[in-house]
Amino acid sequence: MFGVQAVFLYNYPMCFNAALVQSAKIIEELYGAEFPVESFDVPAYFLSAFEHPRWPIIKQGNLKSFVPTIWGLIPSWMKSADAAGSIRDKTINARFESIDLKPSFRGLVNTRRCGVLVDGFVEWRLFDGEKYPYRIAMPDKRPFMLAGLWDGWNDQGTDTAVETFSVVTVDAKGLPAQIHNTKMRMPLILGKTSGDAWLDSNVPFAECADLMVPLYRILEAWPVGKEISMPGGGRNRPDIQLPCDYPGLPPLEALK
């Protein structure tokens, strides 16, 4: 439906990649929701949002099943496939500070919130003029949720219905701030309280906004090989997430 655009990942601003390798059994036990694994582009050791993968989200008010949704939000009011293809690379992320103001997102904040399931993502740390990729995950490698917004769009040329999403981002804190030390952004990681509010249809955006404190203190991170930074195929493989030693690269500071 749309063309593919090559993007040098280390030059892009926010959260534009994710991993998810846990089994459907573990996911279903953790979240009490169906996970039809054949519907998603998993296992994903590293997938770029610019590949527009079919990713599992759980929708506000419908917590019984993860549904396949394409990364890169297309607003429902887009008129053509060309316009849709152009905007979806610009809606990979939605800045939390302005989602209730931006035309692509403001109509979604009360009724089309979602949780985006991942078990890791990669950000780049600038040190001494070079950028080093780090994988960020939970210490026990369990899956977790990112805040997202979703929308439905109908391609009138083909009469095809498409559901797409955007990952919500906030100012970086903790380890993500040490790593993503140029743009200083991170995905909004949902904890128990914030996740319950974000996915509750009875909680308006104005009320849940104050609860959206990103979960960051329990994260861990490690440097990985620089081949993960190059566009193209071949990165979605198990060894892409293995630790890599860079002589002279100082360790991250322990959180106080």
C-alpha positions as CSV (number, residue, x, y, z in Angstrom):
1,M,0.0,0.0,0.0
2,F,2.8,2.4,0.9
3,G,6.4,2.8,-0.2
4,V,9.3,2.0,2.2
5,Q,11.7,4.7,3.2
6,A,15.2,4.0,4.4
7,V,16.1,5.9,7.6
8,F,19.5,6.1,9.4
9,L,18.2,5.2,12.8
10,Y,20.8,6.9,14.9
11,N,19.7,10.3,13.5
12,Y,16.1,9.9,14.4
13,P,14.7,11.6,17.5
14,M,12.7,9.5,19.9
15,C,11.3,5.9,20.4
16,F,11.2,4.3,17.0
17,N,12.1,0.7,17.6
18,A,11.0,-2.1,19.9
19,A,11.6,-5.8,20.8
20,L,9.2,-8.5,21.9
21,V,10.4,-12.1,22.2
22,Q,8.4,-13.5,25.1
23,S,6.1,-16.4,24.4
24,A,2.4,-16.1,24.0
25,K,1.9,-18.3,27.1
26,I,3.8,-15.9,29.3
27,I,2.1,-12.8,27.9
28,E,-1.3,-14.3,28.3
29,E,-0.5,-15.3,31.9
30,L,0.8,-11.9,32.8
31,Y,-2.0,-9.8,31.3
32,G,-5.0,-12.2,31.2
33,A,-5.5,-11.3,27.6
34,E,-5.5,-13.4,24.4
35,F,-2.3,-13.1,22.4
36,P,-2.8,-14.5,18.9
37,V,0.9,-14.7,18.1
38,E,0.4,-15.4,14.3
39,S,-1.2,-12.0,13.9
40,F,2.0,-10.1,14.9
41,D,5.5,-9.6,13.5
42,V,7.1,-11.5,16.4
43,P,9.4,-12.7,17.7
44,A,11.0,-9.2,17.3
45,Y,14.6,-8.8,18.5
46,F,14.7,-5.4,16.8
47,L,12.1,-3.9,14.6
48,S,12.1,-0.3,13.4
49,A,8.8,1.7,13.4
50,F,9.7,2.8,9.9
51,E,9.2,-0.8,8.8
52,H,5.6,-0.3,10.1
53,P,5.3,-3.7,11.7
54,R,2.1,-5.3,12.9
55,W,2.5,-4.8,16.6
56,P,0.4,-6.0,19.6
57,I,-1.6,-3.3,21.4
58,I,-4.3,-3.5,24.0
59,K,-7.1,-1.0,23.6
60,Q,-8.6,1.3,26.2
61,G,-11.8,-0.4,27.5
62,N,-11.1,-3.7,25.8
63,L,-8.5,-5.6,27.8
64,K,-9.4,-9.1,26.8
65,S,-7.2,-9.4,23.7
66,F,-4.1,-7.9,22.1
67,V,-4.8,-6.8,18.6
68,P,-2.4,-6.3,15.6
69,T,-2.0,-2.6,14.8
70,I,0.5,-1.0,12.4
71,W,3.1,1.4,13.9
72,G,2.8,4.9,12.5
73,L,-0.5,6.5,13.1
74,I,-2.7,7.5,10.2
75,P,-5.5,9.9,11.3
76,S,-9.0,8.8,10.3
77,W,-9.4,12.0,8.3
78,M,-6.6,11.3,5.8
79,K,-8.1,11.5,2.3
80,S,-5.6,9.5,0.2
81,A,-3.0,6.7,0.4
82,D,-0.3,9.2,-0.6
83,A,-1.2,11.5,2.3
84,A,-1.4,8.5,4.7
85,G,2.0,7.2,3.6
86,S,3.5,10.6,4.1
87,I,2.1,11.3,7.6
88,R,2.7,7.9,9.2
89,D,6.5,8.4,9.4
90,K,5.8,11.6,11.3
91,T,3.5,10.1,13.8
92,I,5.7,7.3,15.0
93,N,5.7,9.1,18.3
94,A,3.3,11.5,20.1
95,R,4.8,14.0,22.6
96,F,2.8,13.7,25.8
97,E,3.0,17.5,26.4
98,S,1.1,18.3,23.3
99,I,-1.1,15.3,22.4
100,D,-4.3,17.1,23.4
101,L,-3.4,19.9,21.1
102,K,-2.0,18.3,17.9
103,P,-4.6,17.6,15.1
104,S,-3.5,14.0,14.6
105,F,-3.9,13.1,18.3
106,R,-6.3,15.5,20.2
107,G,-9.4,13.6,19.1
108,L,-7.9,10.3,20.5
109,V,-6.8,11.2,24.0
110,N,-10.1,10.4,25.6
111,T,-11.4,7.4,23.7
112,R,-8.5,5.8,21.7
113,R,-5.7,5.3,24.2
114,C,-3.8,2.0,24.2
115,G,-1.0,0.0,25.7
116,V,1.9,-1.0,23.4
117,L,3.5,-4.3,24.5
118,V,7.3,-4.6,24.4
119,D,10.1,-6.2,26.3
120,G,12.8,-3.8,25.3
121,F,13.9,-1.0,23.1
122,V,17.1,0.7,21.9
123,E,18.4,4.2,22.4
124,W,21.7,5.9,21.5
125,R,24.2,7.5,23.9
126,L,26.5,10.2,22.7
127,F,30.0,10.0,24.1
128,D,33.1,11.7,22.8
129,G,31.5,12.5,19.4
130,E,30.2,9.0,18.8
131,K,26.8,7.3,19.4
132,Y,26.6,4.0,21.1
133,P,23.4,1.9,21.0
134,Y,21.9,0.5,24.3
135,R,19.2,-2.0,24.8
136,I,16.9,-1.0,27.6
137,A,14.7,-3.6,29.4
138,M,13.3,-4.8,32.7
139,P,15.8,-6.7,34.9
140,D,13.9,-9.9,34.6
141,K,13.3,-9.3,30.8
142,R,9.5,-9.4,31.4
143,P,7.2,-7.5,29.0
144,F,5.9,-4.1,29.8
145,M,3.5,-1.5,28.4
146,L,4.2,1.8,26.6
147,A,1.4,4.4,26.5
148,G,0.0,4.8,23.0
149,L,-2.8,6.2,20.9
150,W,-4.5,4.4,18.0
151,D,-6.8,5.3,15.2
152,G,-8.6,3.7,12.3
153,W,-8.3,4.8,8.7
154,N,-10.1,3.6,5.5
155,D,-8.3,3.6,2.2
156,Q,-11.0,4.6,-0.1
157,G,-9.1,3.5,-3.1
158,T,-9.0,-0.1,-2.0
159,D,-11.8,-0.1,0.6
160,T,-9.2,-1.4,3.1
161,A,-9.6,-0.7,6.8
162,V,-6.3,0.0,8.6
163,E,-5.6,0.5,12.3
164,T,-2.4,2.3,13.3
165,F,-0.8,3.6,16.5
166,S,1.7,6.0,17.9
167,V,3.9,5.6,21.0
168,V,3.7,8.5,23.6
169,T,7.0,10.0,24.7
170,V,8.0,12.2,27.7
171,D,11.1,13.8,29.0
172,A,13.8,11.2,29.7
173,K,14.6,10.3,33.3
174,G,17.0,7.9,35.0
175,L,19.0,5.5,32.7
176,P,17.1,6.6,29.6
177,A,18.2,10.2,30.3
178,Q,21.9,9.1,30.5
179,I,21.6,7.2,27.3
180,H,19.4,9.3,25.1
181,N,21.4,12.3,26.2
182,T,20.9,14.5,23.1
183,K,17.1,14.5,22.6
184,M,16.4,13.6,26.2
185,R,13.2,11.7,25.4
186,M,11.9,8.3,26.3
187,P,8.7,6.3,25.8
188,L,6.0,6.7,28.5
189,I,6.4,3.4,30.3
190,L,3.2,2.5,32.2
191,G,3.2,1.2,35.7
192,K,0.3,-0.3,37.5
193,T,-1.5,2.9,38.5
194,S,-0.7,4.8,35.3
195,G,-1.6,1.8,33.2
196,D,-4.9,1.2,34.9
197,A,-5.9,4.9,34.4
198,W,-4.6,5.1,30.8
199,L,-6.6,2.0,29.7
200,D,-9.8,2.9,31.6
201,S,-12.6,4.3,29.4
202,N,-14.2,6.0,32.4
203,V,-11.1,8.1,33.1
204,P,-10.9,11.2,30.9
205,F,-7.5,12.4,29.7
206,A,-7.5,15.4,32.0
207,E,-7.8,13.2,35.0
208,C,-5.3,10.5,34.1
209,A,-2.7,13.0,32.9
210,D,-1.4,13.7,36.4
211,L,-0.8,10.0,36.9
212,M,1.4,9.6,33.9
213,V,4.8,9.4,35.7
214,P,7.1,7.2,33.6
215,L,8.3,4.0,35.1
216,Y,12.1,4.2,34.9
217,R,13.9,3.4,38.2
218,I,13.9,-0.4,37.7
219,L,15.1,-0.4,34.1
220,E,18.5,-1.9,33.1
221,A,20.5,-1.2,30.0
222,W,23.6,-2.5,28.2
223,P,25.5,-1.5,25.1
224,V,24.9,-3.6,21.9
225,G,26.7,-3.7,18.6
226,K,26.6,-0.8,16.2
227,E,25.3,-2.9,13.3
228,I,21.9,-2.3,14.9
229,S,22.2,1.3,13.8
230,M,22.2,0.6,10.1
231,P,19.0,0.6,8.0
232,G,18.0,-2.5,6.1
233,G,17.2,-6.1,6.8
234,G,19.1,-8.6,8.9
235,R,18.8,-7.0,12.3
236,N,15.9,-9.0,13.6
237,R,18.0,-11.8,15.1
238,P,18.8,-13.0,18.6
239,D,22.4,-11.9,18.7
240,I,21.5,-8.3,17.9
241,Q,20.6,-7.7,21.6
242,L,23.8,-9.3,23.1
243,P,26.1,-7.0,25.2
244,C,29.0,-5.4,23.3
245,D,32.2,-4.1,25.0
246,Y,33.4,-0.6,23.8
247,P,36.9,0.2,25.2
248,G,36.9,3.7,26.8
249,L,33.1,3.9,27.0
250,P,32.4,4.8,30.7
251,P,29.6,2.9,32.5
252,L,26.3,4.4,33.2
253,E,25.9,6.0,36.6
254,A,24.0,4.0,39.2
255,L,20.7,5.7,40.1
256,K,20.6,7.2,43.6
